[in-house]
């Protein structure tokens, strides 16, 4: 599988405008030669149970391509639902 545009260097994804009650690891870096990376979304104690509205959350990818910094928006997040904590 190839990356879009055939470019293979690091790509930094910055996440902003996260809804209140959540913490998101940012930036997330897709390293050179890789197709994916992983970040985490934490529901803080004040997060309400049910569907969370991440529709206004922005993901911006930044990379150096041919010596020029290039940024592009990234498609949004999958739907997120907050459930009650699991008991151990």
N, C-alpha and C positions, 0 to 999 in steps of 0.2 A: 504494500500500500504506500502511496506517495502522499506527502503533504500537499495542500493546496498551493499552487504557484510553483511547486517543485523546490521550495526553499527548505533548508535543513538545519538552520541554526537555532539558538535559544529563542523562545517566545515568552514574554512576561505578560501575564493576565492580571490586571488590577480590577478589584471588585469594589464598588462604591454604592452608596444609597441603599444600604441594607436596612430592612425594617427594624423598628425598635424591638428590643427583646431578643436580638440575635447577634452573634459574633461570627464573622467569616474570616478564615485565614486568607491573607492577601499580602503581597502578590503570590500568585501561583506561577511557577516556571515550568514550561514544557522544555526539557533539555534537548540540545542538539541530538538528532538521530532518533528521537522518541516521538510518538504520536499522541501520547496522553500524559497527564499529570493528575495528582489528586490533591484536593484541599478539603477542609472541613467546615461545616456549618453547625454552630452550637446554639441550641435554644437555651437562653438564660432563664433563671427562675421566674422572671416576670413575663415570659412569653406565654401567650394564651393558647390553650388547646384548640385544635381545629386547623383549617386551611390557613396558611400564612401567605400574605400577598407580597411576592417578590417581583411583581410586574414592573416596578420602577427601579429595580436593582440594575446597575450598569456593569458590564464586563467589557473591558477595553484591552485588546491584545497589542503589544508593542514589540517590535523586532528591528534589528539593524539589517537592512537588505541593501547590498551593494554600497555600503558605507553611509546609507541614509536611514535615519530613524523613521519607521513606518508604523502608524497606528490604525487599527480597525476595530469596529464594534464586534462583539461576539454574541451569538444567539443566546437568549436568556436561559434561565435555569428551569429544570423540570419542576412540576408542582411539588410543594413541600407541605406536609401535614404534621402538626405537633400532636403527640399522643402522651398519655400519662406515663410517668417513669415506670420502668419494670421493677418489680420487687425481686430481691435475690433469694 
